[in-house]
Structures are given as C-alpha cells and as structure tokens.
Amino acid sequence: MPEPRTRYLNVWDDTVGGRDLLLSLCLSTPLTLGGYLLAPGPAPMPLICGLCGALVGFLANTLLFRPKRRIDTGEEV
C-alpha cells in the first residue's frame, strides 16, 4: 500500500511538514500573545509573560510533533 504523499516546506534551511507547521503556529501564537496581553503590571512583566508563553508553546510543540528527518551517513552495515 503506497504511503500518502506529504508536502514539505523549506523553512530556514530545514524541511518541515506544512500541516505540522500550521498547527504549531496555531498553538504557539496564542500562548505568546496571550501571555503578553494578559500580563499584570508595568513594563517588564508583559515581556516576561510573553516569553514564558513562547517557552510553553515550544515545549508543547516538541512533545506533539516528532522530527520527520532521516539522516543517511553513507555507511552500510
């Protein structure tokens, strides 16, 4: 049975799946922007909360989306 064809995109010299990229952006953007906009207090807090939202989004994306690359070293065993 043939595998379904997946479209890959080249982003910053890395190959990514289009669907995974879109889902990761849909997850990371609200977390980062939400942390920034909902932060209490004056000047440094929105930046810190936005960065914490970006970190949470990054951690969630690393757990949800596994790498799709295959590395061929040229050595045959």
MOPAC internal coordinates of N, CA, C and O (Angstrom, degrees):
PM7 1SCF
backbone

  N    0.0000 0     0.00 0     0.00 0    0    0    0
  C    1.4507 1     0.00 0     0.00 0    1    0    0
  C    1.5323 1   108.51 1     0.00 0    2    1    0
  O    1.2310 1   119.54 1   -55.80 1    3    2    1
  N    1.3243 1   118.49 1   124.20 1    3    2    1
  C    1.4650 1   120.53 1  -178.55 1    5    3    2
  C    1.5216 1   111.45 1   -69.82 1    6    5    3
  O    1.2310 1   121.77 1   -34.27 1    7    6    5
  N    1.3357 1   114.22 1   145.73 1    7    6    5
  C    1.4583 1   119.96 1   177.72 1    9    7    6
  C    1.5263 1   109.44 1   -75.91 1   10    9    7
  O    1.2310 1   120.23 1   -34.75 1   11   10    9
  N    1.3345 1   117.16 1   145.25 1   11   10    9
  C    1.4669 1   118.61 1   176.79 1   13   11   10
  C    1.5243 1   110.03 1   -65.79 1   14   13   11
  O    1.2310 1   120.77 1   -38.47 1   15   14   13
  N    1.3154 1   116.13 1   141.53 1   15   14   13
  C    1.4630 1   120.22 1  -179.08 1   17   15   14
  C    1.5168 1   110.50 1   -75.66 1   18   17   15
  O    1.2310 1   120.94 1   -51.39 1   19   18   17
  N    1.3078 1   115.80 1   128.61 1   19   18   17
  C    1.4583 1   121.32 1   178.76 1   21   19   18
  C    1.5229 1   108.27 1  -106.16 1   22   21   19
  O    1.2310 1   120.75 1   -45.34 1   23   22   21
  N    1.3102 1   116.17 1   134.66 1   23   22   21
  C    1.4614 1   119.91 1   176.70 1   25   23   22
  C    1.5232 1   109.00 1   -86.07 1   26   25   23
  O    1.2310 1   121.48 1   -49.61 1   27   26   25
  N    1.3015 1   114.77 1   130.39 1   27   26   25
  C    1.4457 1   121.09 1   178.72 1   29   27   26
  C    1.5189 1   109.65 1  -112.61 1   30   29   27
  O    1.2310 1   121.25 1   -32.74 1   31   30   29
  N    1.3239 1   115.21 1   147.26 1   31   30   29
  C    1.4540 1   121.96 1   179.24 1   33   31   30
  C    1.5198 1   108.64 1  -117.57 1   34   33   31
  O    1.2310 1   120.68 1   -29.68 1   35   34   33
  N    1.3112 1   116.30 1   150.32 1   35   34   33
  C    1.4538 1   121.17 1   177.14 1   37   35   34
  C    1.5262 1   108.21 1  -101.64 1   38   37   35
  O    1.2310 1   120.62 1   -69.37 1   39   38   37
  N    1.3327 1   116.43 1   110.63 1   39   38   37
  C    1.4577 1   122.46 1  -178.58 1   41   39   38
  C    1.5192 1   108.27 1  -123.20 1   42   41   39
  O    1.2310 1   120.52 1   -62.33 1   43   42   41
  N    1.3217 1   116.60 1   117.67 1   43   42   41
  C    1.4620 1   122.85 1  -179.87 1   45   43   42
  C    1.5274 1   111.52 1    50.04 1   46   45   43
  O    1.2310 1   120.92 1  -129.89 1   47   46   45
  N    1.3168 1   115.85 1    50.11 1   47   46   45
  C    1.4702 1   123.96 1   178.68 1   49   47   46
  C    1.5227 1   113.24 1    59.78 1   50   49   47
  O    1.2310 1   120.16 1  -151.22 1   51   50   49
  N    1.3042 1   117.31 1    28.78 1   51   50   49
  C    1.4543 1   121.97 1   174.13 1   53   51   50
  C    1.5226 1   107.98 1  -132.36 1   54   53   51
  O    1.2310 1   120.17 1   -35.24 1   55   54   53
  N    1.3136 1   117.28 1   144.76 1   55   54   53
  C    1.4546 1   121.96 1  -178.55 1   57   55   54
  C    1.5145 1   109.27 1   -96.85 1   58   57   55
  O    1.2310 1   120.95 1   -55.23 1   59   58   57
  N    1.3215 1   115.79 1   124.77 1   59   58   57
  C    1.4657 1   121.08 1  -177.70 1   61   59   58
  C    1.5261 1   109.45 1  -130.30 1   62   61   59
  O    1.2310 1   121.12 1   -24.80 1   63   62   61
  N    1.3333 1   115.47 1   155.20 1   63   62   61
  C    1.4544 1   120.87 1   174.22 1   65   63   62
  C    1.5153 1   109.80 1   -78.31 1   66   65   63
  O    1.2310 1   120.22 1   -43.81 1   67   66   65
  N    1.3165 1   117.19 1   136.19 1   67   66   65
  C    1.4682 1   121.02 1  -177.01 1   69   67   66
  C    1.5150 1   112.98 1   -62.48 1   70   69   67
  O    1.2310 1   120.50 1   139.50 1   71   70   69
  N    1.3266 1   116.64 1   -40.50 1   71   70   69
  C    1.4644 1   120.60 1  -179.42 1   73   71   70
  C    1.5254 1   110.80 1   -66.35 1   74   73   71
  O    1.2310 1   120.53 1   135.75 1   75   74   73
  N    1.3328 1   116.59 1   -44.25 1   75   74   73
  C    1.4661 1   120.41 1   179.46 1   77   75   74
  C    1.5236 1   111.45 1   -64.91 1   78   77   75
  O    1.2310 1   120.42 1   142.26 1   79   78   77
  N    1.3238 1   116.80 1   -37.74 1   79   78   77
  C    1.4593 1   120.46 1   178.29 1   81   79   78
  C    1.5216 1   110.80 1   -63.58 1   82   81   79
  O    1.2310 1   120.60 1   134.58 1   83   82   81
  N    1.3193 1   116.46 1   -45.42 1   83   82   81
  C    1.4633 1   120.84 1  -179.80 1   85   83   82
  C    1.5289 1   111.34 1   -63.70 1   86   85   83
  O    1.2310 1   120.08 1   136.49 1   87   86   85
  N    1.3320 1   117.46 1   -43.51 1   87   86   85
  C    1.4644 1   120.42 1   179.33 1   89   87   86
  C    1.5282 1   112.00 1   -66.45 1   90   89   87
  O    1.2310 1   120.23 1   141.62 1   91   90   89
  N    1.3236 1   117.16 1   -38.38 1   91   90   89
  C    1.4621 1   119.19 1   179.56 1   93   91   90
  C    1.5291 1   111.22 1   -68.42 1   94   93   91
  O    1.2310 1   120.44 1   144.36 1   95   94   93
  N    1.3376 1   116.77 1   -35.64 1   95   94   93
  C    1.4697 1   119.14 1   175.59 1   97   95   94
  C    1.5210 1   111.50 1   -67.51 1   98   97   95
  O    1.2310 1   120.83 1   142.11 1   99   98   97
  N    1.3354 1   116.02 1   -37.89 1   99   98   97
  C    1.4779 1   120.14 1   178.52 1  101   99   98
  C    1.5249 1   111.71 1   -68.22 1  102  101   99
  O    1.2310 1   119.86 1   158.14 1  103  102  101
  N    1.3042 1   117.87 1   -21.86 1  103  102  101
  C    1.4607 1   121.63 1   177.60 1  105  103  102
  C    1.5277 1   111.40 1   -88.96 1  106  105  103
  O    1.2310 1   120.17 1   135.46 1  107  106  105
  N    1.3160 1   117.28 1   -44.54 1  107  106  105
  C    1.4660 1   121.09 1  -174.47 1  109  107  106
  C    1.5291 1   113.54 1   -74.37 1  110  109  107
  O    1.2310 1   120.40 1   142.31 1  111  110  109
  N    1.3185 1   116.84 1   -37.69 1  111  110  109
  C    1.4659 1   119.67 1  -175.75 1  113  111  110
  C    1.5256 1   112.71 1   -62.94 1  114  113  111
  O    1.2310 1   118.82 1   131.10 1  115  114  113
  N    1.3417 1   119.86 1   -48.90 1  115  114  113
  C    1.4745 1   117.86 1   178.89 1  117  115  114
  C    1.5299 1   113.11 1   -64.95 1  118  117  115
  O    1.2310 1   120.21 1   145.87 1  119  118  117
  N    1.3251 1   117.21 1   -34.13 1  119  118  117
  C    1.4616 1   118.54 1   179.23 1  121  119  118
  C    1.5254 1   111.08 1   -66.52 1  122  121  119
  O    1.2310 1   120.37 1   136.58 1  123  122  121
  N    1.3231 1   116.90 1   -43.42 1  123  122  121
  C    1.4613 1   120.10 1  -179.29 1  125  123  122
  C    1.5222 1   111.59 1   -69.54 1  126  125  123
  O    1.2310 1   120.64 1   130.57 1  127  126  125
  N    1.3230 1   116.38 1   -49.43 1  127  126  125
  C    1.4610 1   120.25 1  -179.02 1  129  127  126
  C    1.5301 1   111.31 1   -67.23 1  130  129  127
  O    1.2310 1   120.50 1   142.26 1  131  130  129
  N    1.3307 1   116.66 1   -37.74 1  131  130  129
  C    1.4622 1   120.25 1   177.52 1  133  131  130
  C    1.5139 1   111.88 1   -63.50 1  134  133  131
  O    1.2310 1   120.50 1   138.01 1  135  134  133
  N    1.3269 1   116.65 1   -41.99 1  135  134  133
  C    1.4653 1   120.09 1   176.66 1  137  135  134
  C    1.5077 1   111.90 1   -61.90 1  138  137  135
  O    1.2310 1   120.76 1   141.94 1  139  138  137
  N    1.3235 1   116.15 1   -38.06 1  139  138  137
  C    1.4633 1   120.15 1  -179.61 1  141  139  138
  C    1.5269 1   111.69 1   -71.22 1  142  141  139
  O    1.2310 1   120.52 1   133.87 1  143  142  141
  N    1.3322 1   116.61 1   -46.13 1  143  142  141
  C    1.4691 1   119.91 1  -174.92 1  145  143  142
  C    1.5215 1   113.60 1   -76.50 1  146  145  143
  O    1.2310 1   120.13 1   150.35 1  147  146  145
  N    1.3246 1   117.35 1   -29.65 1  147  146  145
  C    1.4646 1   120.18 1  -176.93 1  149  147  146
  C    1.5267 1   113.41 1   -95.41 1  150  149  147
  O    1.2310 1   120.18 1  -172.75 1  151  150  149
  N    1.3066 1   117.26 1     7.25 1  151  150  149
  C    1.4678 1   120.74 1  -177.62 1  153  151  150
  C    1.5251 1   111.00 1   -70.34 1  154  153  151
  O    1.2310 1   121.29 1   -43.53 1  155  154  153
  N    1.3264 1   115.14 1   136.47 1  155  154  153
  C    1.4683 1   118.31 1   176.73 1  157  155  154
  C    1.5265 1   110.73 1   -82.75 1  158  157  155
  O    1.2310 1   120.97 1   -27.75 1  159  158  157
  N    1.2938 1   115.75 1   152.25 1  159  158  157
  C    1.4504 1   120.36 1   170.04 1  161  159  158
  C    1.5133 1   115.71 1    88.81 1  162  161  159
  O    1.2310 1   121.70 1     1.42 1  163  162  161
  N    1.3399 1   114.36 1  -178.58 1  163  162  161
  C    1.4645 1   121.50 1  -176.08 1  165  163  162
  C    1.5334 1   113.14 1   -80.14 1  166  165  163
  O    1.2310 1   121.72 1    17.22 1  167  166  165
  N    1.2836 1   114.32 1  -162.78 1  167  166  165
  C    1.4649 1   127.75 1  -163.15 1  169  167  166
  C    1.5314 1   119.31 1   -36.50 1  170  169  167
  O    1.2310 1   116.46 1   121.86 1  171  170  169
  N    1.3014 1   124.34 1   -58.14 1  171  170  169
  C    1.4722 1   115.56 1  -171.43 1  173  171  170
  C    1.5255 1   114.20 1   -76.78 1  174  173  171
  O    1.2310 1   119.64 1   160.47 1  175  174  173
  N    1.3204 1   118.30 1   -19.53 1  175  174  173
  C    1.4664 1   119.99 1  -175.01 1  177  175  174
  C    1.5320 1   114.40 1   -65.50 1  178  177  175
  O    1.2310 1   118.43 1   137.89 1  179  178  177
  N    1.3362 1   120.60 1   -42.11 1  179  178  177
  C    1.4670 1   118.09 1   177.54 1  181  179  178
  C    1.5279 1   112.98 1   -60.63 1  182  181  179
  O    1.2310 1   120.58 1   141.38 1  183  182  181
  N    1.3217 1   116.50 1   -38.62 1  183  182  181
  C    1.4559 1   119.93 1   178.38 1  185  183  182
  C    1.5209 1   111.09 1   -64.39 1  186  185  183
  O    1.2310 1   120.46 1   134.87 1  187  186  185
  N    1.3093 1   116.73 1   -45.13 1  187  186  185
  C    1.4693 1   121.17 1  -178.91 1  189  187  186
  C    1.5263 1   110.57 1   -65.64 1  190  189  187
  O    1.2310 1   119.97 1   136.00 1  191  190  189
  N    1.3163 1   117.66 1   -44.00 1  191  190  189
  C    1.4665 1   120.42 1   179.63 1  193  191  190
  C    1.5294 1   111.83 1   -67.73 1  194  193  191
  O    1.2310 1   119.97 1   144.18 1  195  194  193
  N    1.3242 1   117.65 1   -35.82 1  195  194  193
  C    1.4580 1   121.00 1   175.75 1  197  195  194
  C    1.5163 1   111.63 1   -65.41 1  198  197  195
  O    1.2310 1   120.24 1   138.32 1  199  198  197
  N    1.3212 1   117.14 1   -41.68 1  199  198  197
  C    1.4634 1   120.91 1   177.02 1  201  199  198
  C    1.5241 1   111.69 1   -66.29 1  202  201  199
  O    1.2310 1   120.35 1   143.24 1  203  202  201
  N    1.3240 1   116.94 1   -36.76 1  203  202  201
  C    1.4683 1   119.83 1   175.97 1  205  203  202
  C    1.5318 1   110.69 1   -65.96 1  206  205  203
  O    1.2310 1   119.93 1   141.76 1  207  206  205
  N    1.3282 1   117.74 1   -38.24 1  207  206  205
  C    1.4594 1   120.99 1   175.70 1  209  207  206
  C    1.5181 1   111.59 1   -63.76 1  210  209  207
  O    1.2310 1   120.32 1   140.54 1  211  210  209
  N    1.3329 1   116.99 1   -39.46 1  211  210  209
  C    1.4647 1   120.87 1   177.16 1  213  211  210
  C    1.5242 1   111.00 1   -65.48 1  214  213  211
  O    1.2310 1   120.29 1   141.64 1  215  214  213
  N    1.3136 1   117.04 1   -38.36 1  215  214  213
  C    1.4654 1   120.90 1   178.45 1  217  215  214
  C    1.5282 1   111.00 1   -66.50 1  218  217  215
  O    1.2310 1   120.19 1   137.75 1  219  218  217
  N    1.3212 1   117.25 1   -42.25 1  219  218  217
  C    1.4662 1   120.91 1   177.07 1  221  219  218
  C    1.5309 1   110.27 1   -63.13 1  222  221  219
  O    1.2310 1   120.35 1   138.66 1  223  222  221
  N    1.3243 1   116.93 1   -41.34 1  223  222  221
  C    1.4606 1   120.75 1   176.86 1  225  223  222
  C    1.5176 1   111.87 1   -63.43 1  226  225  223
  O    1.2310 1   120.22 1   138.97 1  227  226  225
  N    1.3163 1   117.18 1   -41.03 1  227  226  225
  C    1.4629 1   121.39 1   177.92 1  229  227  226
  C    1.5267 1   110.71 1   -62.74 1  230  229  227
  O    1.2310 1   120.30 1   134.63 1  231  230  229
  N    1.3172 1   117.03 1   -45.37 1  231  230  229
  C    1.4633 1   120.02 1   179.51 1  233  231  230
  C    1.5283 1   111.70 1   -64.17 1  234  233  231
  O    1.2310 1   120.20 1   139.62 1  235  234  233
  N    1.3268 1   117.23 1   -40.38 1  235  234  233
  C    1.4608 1   120.54 1   177.99 1  237  235  234
  C    1.5281 1   110.76 1   -64.40 1  238  237  235
  O    1.2310 1   120.28 1   139.53 1  239  238  237
  N    1.3277 1   117.06 1   -40.47 1  239  238  237
  C    1.4634 1   120.39 1   179.84 1  241  239  238
  C    1.5249 1   112.01 1   -66.94 1  242  241  239
  O    1.2310 1   120.05 1   143.69 1  243  242  241
  N    1.3242 1   117.52 1   -36.31 1  243  242  241
  C    1.4610 1   118.90 1   178.69 1  245  243  242
  C    1.5235 1   111.42 1   -68.08 1  246  245  243
  O    1.2310 1   120.10 1   150.25 1  247  246  245
  N    1.3167 1   117.41 1   -29.75 1  247  246  245
  C    1.4589 1   120.06 1   178.30 1  249  247  246
  C    1.5330 1   112.23 1   -81.72 1  250  249  247
  O    1.2310 1   119.93 1   147.25 1  251  250  249
  N    1.3192 1   117.74 1   -32.75 1  251  250  249
  C    1.4631 1   121.36 1  -176.36 1  253  251  250
  C    1.5289 1   113.52 1   -82.71 1  254  253  251
  O    1.2310 1   120.01 1   143.44 1  255  254  253
  N    1.3220 1   117.59 1   -36.56 1  255  254  253
  C    1.4586 1   120.94 1  -172.44 1  257  255  254
  C    1.5284 1   109.84 1  -117.41 1  258  257  255
  O    1.2310 1   120.89 1   -67.04 1  259  258  257
  N    1.3078 1   115.90 1   112.96 1  259  258  257
  C    1.4615 1   122.18 1   179.05 1  261  259  258
  C    1.5287 1   110.14 1   -82.86 1  262  261  259
  O    1.2310 1   119.91 1   -28.40 1  263  262  261
  N    1.3333 1   117.77 1   151.60 1  263  262  261
  C    1.4721 1   120.24 1   177.67 1  265  263  262
  C    1.5239 1   111.26 1   -61.64 1  266  265  263
  O    1.2310 1   121.05 1   -33.76 1  267  266  265
  N    1.3165 1   115.59 1   146.24 1  267  266  265
  C    1.4594 1   121.38 1  -178.88 1  269  267  266
  C    1.5225 1   111.82 1  -108.94 1  270  269  267
  O    1.2310 1   119.67 1  -177.48 1  271  270  269
  N    1.3023 1   118.23 1     2.52 1  271  270  269
  C    1.4545 1   119.74 1  -174.17 1  273  271  270
  C    1.5216 1   111.85 1   -83.64 1  274  273  271
  O    1.2310 1   121.82 1   -27.15 1  275  274  273
  N    1.2971 1   114.12 1   152.85 1  275  274  273
  C    1.4428 1   122.28 1   176.38 1  277  275  274
  C    1.5064 1   107.57 1  -125.33 1  278  277  275
  O    1.2310 1   120.06 1   -51.82 1  279  278  277
  N    1.3119 1   117.49 1   128.18 1  279  278  277
  C    1.4612 1   121.66 1  -176.71 1  281  279  278
  C    1.5203 1   108.92 1  -104.53 1  282  281  279
  O    1.2310 1   120.75 1   -58.07 1  283  282  281
  N    1.3140 1   116.16 1   121.93 1  283  282  281
  C    1.4581 1   122.16 1   175.40 1  285  283  282
  C    1.5259 1   107.80 1  -103.90 1  286  285  283
  O    1.2310 1   120.50 1   -60.02 1  287  286  285
  N    1.3221 1   116.66 1   119.98 1  287  286  285
  C    1.4552 1   120.19 1  -178.64 1  289  287  286
  C    1.5208 1   112.59 1   -90.81 1  290  289  287
  O    1.2310 1   119.76 1   167.56 1  291  290  289
  N    1.3056 1   118.05 1   -12.44 1  291  290  289
  C    1.4580 1   121.09 1  -179.37 1  293  291  290
  C    1.5127 1   112.77 1    90.51 1  294  293  291
  O    1.2310 1   119.78 1   170.95 1  295  294  293
  N    1.3185 1   118.02 1    -9.05 1  295  294  293
  C    1.4536 1   121.18 1   178.56 1  297  295  294
  C    1.5156 1   109.30 1   -87.05 1  298  297  295
  O    1.2310 1   121.14 1   -44.30 1  299  298  297
  N    1.3128 1   115.43 1   135.70 1  299  298  297
  C    1.4632 1   119.56 1   176.72 1  301  299  298
  C    1.5105 1   109.12 1  -107.86 1  302  301  299
  O    1.2310 1   120.77 1   -45.65 1  303  302  301
  N    1.3066 1   116.13 1   134.35 1  303  302  301
  C    1.4692 1   120.38 1  -178.87 1  305  303  302
  C    1.5064 1   108.94 1  -105.15 1  306  305  303
  O    1.2310 1   120.10 1   180.00 1  307  306  305

